[in-house]
Amino acid sequence: MKNALSRLVRALVLIALVCAGSARAHAQTLTPLYQYRYGDLQDFFITTNFNELGSGGGGWTYLGFLMYVDDSQAQGTVPLHRFYSPVNGTHFYSTDYNEVGAPVWTYEGVTGYIWPDQQSGTQPIRRWFKWVGNGPVHIYKFYNAAEDDYLASTGWTFEGIIGYAPPCTRNCY
């Protein structure tokens, strides 16, 4: 009985260590997602690669750190696809690769990985739309009643929740 109890305790300790290691490994794959605005609302751009646009310039304004995404596919996550329209000069993000089509939209790759359903520690990513100048402009935000009211009152249309991600915790936009 004592040997069986000892083996059980060792097995439980081993399981706890493996789970802790897995959680640490997963936490290490979370990376900040940065948001930029081009001109006066002509386009919004989000990326995990800060060096892609850095502090801004060339018409781009760095807005800040928006949220976290996984930089590699973790169990239960889905890719957040990035598209660019050379026709409209705007970017579009979706977890549905088939949501937009060529030739208007060019696929630029996966920005990161988010959850399709609410998970502990995540918040819904809300997509808003407005027609500006030559084409559609989309902005991606977490829920904020004052910001949502402002967007709605200035002609933006709420398109829905595209997924869930851990929110920014410091130096947030």
WOCOR-V228262 format. One record per backbone hydrogen bond with DSSP energy under -1.0 kcal/mol. CO is the residue of the C=O (numbers start at 1). NH is the residue of the N-H. Records with the same first field share a line. If there is no record, write none. Layout:
CO=NH, NH
This chain:
1=5
2=6
3=7
4=8
5=9
6=10
7=11
8=12
9=13
10=14
11=15
12=16
13=17
14=18
15=19
16=20
17=21
18=22
19=23
20=24
21=25
22=26
23=27
24=28
26=29
29=71
31=69
33=66
34=47
35=63, 64
36=45
37=61
38=42
39=41
43=38
45=36
47=34
48=50
49=52
50=54
53=56
57=60
59=39
60=57
61=37
64=35
65=173
66=168
67=33
69=31
70=113
74=77
78=114
80=111
81=94
82=108
83=92
84=106
85=89
90=85
92=83
94=81
96=99
101=105
106=84
109=82
112=80
113=70
114=78
115=164
119=122
123=165
125=162
126=141
127=159
128=139
129=157
130=137
132=135
135=132
137=130
139=128
141=126
144=148
145=149
146=150
147=151
148=152
149=153
150=154
151=156
152=155
157=129
160=127
163=125
164=115
165=123
166=68
171=65
